[in-house]
Amino acid sequence: MYIPAALRPTDSAKPTDIPNRPRAPDTPPASKQSSFDSTKTSGKMSTDSGSILRTDSLLEDDMESLRRGLSRAASDGLEEEPGNVTGMPTTAHWKPDTMASDCAVCHQSFTWFFRRHHCRRCGDIVCDNHITKRVRLDQNARLHPQGAESKACDPCWQEWMAVMRLRHSRSNSIAESQSSSQGTTVPALTIPNQSRNGEDVRIGSMARSEGMVWSTF
């Protein structure tokens, strides 16, 4: 029996294979404005802030180590306000030449050519190589910012530099505290008085009315 092609049974349809295509991502790609990038940025900022804090703490530790390295005389003078300088540094504390056979710093023995030199601050005896620095001393041979410039050994010069650095840091801290405590005062604005009194208005009106022709109606 002839069956038309349109009515003939066919095999079950098989799905046609879909060509491979790249799968769309579940989430949009990371961009400069994505939350992931902002997290990374904030993490980097926190790391940088931590490094800055660590740097500040190192500076504070450095200042504390400078204080610990000071002698008692320098430490006491740092806590007090320097007084007036009334004269040249005293020499009463100088060590006698006969008490030193070698340099107090390098311990090289003194000779006719390798001569002795007194540190004006501590009074100890050093060689020519270790008396090249200068510090400022008051009449009592104490470190003073306005004192006379005097020869000093290397240890005294290092202490002088530490004292000046600590004084400078202290002055900056005091200045910052004072500037932050003082508020900025904005002066009040004065508004000029533009109103005129009644007498001026009346006189002005009369002046303007002169010479005018008034109607009789």
Secondary structure, DSSP 8 states (H G I E B T S, - for coil): ----GGGS-----------------SS----TTSHHHHHHHHHHHHHHHHHHHHHHHHHHHHHHHHHHHS-HHHHHHHHS------SS---TT---GGG-SB-TTT--B--SSS--EE-TTT--EE-GGG--EEEEE-TTS-B-TTSEEEEE-HHHHHHHHHHHHHHHHHHHHHHHHHHHHS---------------HHHHHHHHHHHHTT------
